[in-house]
Amino acid sequence: MADRVIDPDDVAERLAAVRARIASTGVDPAAVTILAVTKGHPVEAIDAAVAVGLDEVGENYAQELVAKHAERPDLDVRWHMIGHVQTNKVRSLAPIVALWQSVDRPSLVKELAKRAPGAAVLVQVNVSGEASKSGVAPDDAEALVERARAAGLDVRGLMTIAEAAPADVVGPQFALLRGLVDRLGLVECSMGMTGDLEVAVAEGATIVRLGTALFGPRPGTAGLRH
Ligand SMILES: *Cc1c(COP(=O)(O)O)cnc(C)c1O
């Protein structure tokens, strides 16, 4: 099956729509970092992101991130790891990743401290309590933040994936994360995806992670990837 071609003009149009969605909440779009989530798309999605002025790129899978970086080693972008990280993948990711968004357990903190000393990280929090989601429970976020700091990592903030649910359910989940970010004296609050962007921004997201909203549906992967 042929990969769908990513047309930078389409991405530019979609980016304008994203900025309008952010502005509809009353928040200045320039105040929110838009992370281009290119997982499941060919490397040309990254070229398109760069062409429209986005310079932060997120991938979910270690192998896919390493492979895409190998195809575009000299691009002036910041690579974010946003998916579950097996500790045995840290070594290959360490020279590439600028922000580790999915730090969810002490063993990963330990491996990062060893292979990527001082790395910038977000602690992932499971705000919905769903068993299918990674992240520490909200009550355990502070302990993992402390542990990461003690290990010399640069804890920039927290990240979450909310439940696929209506705004009245998701809003309080995002508010919970924002409250934790503030209480722990952190800066970054990474929350909001294509489906729940406005709710996240209204609740104080500093980074939104957008795949579908920028690049359209992920090709040929229905049900296989998320
Ligand atoms: C896939 C993914 C996104 C982007 O999802 P879209 O709904 O396509 O915007 C954001 N964050 C994480 C952690 C993801 O896995």
The ligand as a Tripos MOL2 file, in Angstrom:
@<TRIPOS>MOLECULE
LIG
   15    15     1     0     0
SMALL
NO_CHARGES

@<TRIPOS>ATOM
      1 C1         -0.6060    9.6020   18.6930 C.3       1 LIG1
      2 C2         -0.3750   10.4690   19.8490 C.ar      1 LIG1
      3 C3         -0.6910   11.8300   19.7950 C.ar      1 LIG1
      4 C4         -1.3400   12.4930   18.5970 C.3       1 LIG1
      5 O1         -2.6210   11.9490   18.3830 O.3       1 LIG1
      6 P1         -3.6410   12.6350   17.3640 P.3       1 LIG1
      7 O2         -4.9770   12.2250   17.9060 O.co2     1 LIG1
      8 O3         -3.3710   12.0370   16.0220 O.co2     1 LIG1
      9 O4         -3.4430   14.0880   17.4030 O.co2     1 LIG1
     10 C5         -0.3820   12.6030   20.9050 C.ar      1 LIG1
     11 N1          0.1820   12.0780   22.0030 N.ar      1 LIG1
     12 C6          0.4860   10.7620   22.0940 C.ar      1 LIG1
     13 C7          1.1250   10.2590   23.3350 C.3       1 LIG1
     14 C8          0.2090    9.9330   21.0270 C.ar      1 LIG1
     15 O5          0.4840    8.6320   21.1420 O.3       1 LIG1
@<TRIPOS>BOND
     1     1     2 1
     2     2     3 ar
     3     2    14 ar
     4     3     4 1
     5     3    10 ar
     6     4     5 1
     7     5     6 1
     8     6     7 2
     9     6     8 1
    10     6     9 1
    11    10    11 ar
    12    11    12 ar
    13    12    13 1
    14    12    14 ar
    15    14    15 1
@<TRIPOS>SUBSTRUCTURE
     1 LIG1         1 GROUP 0 **** ****
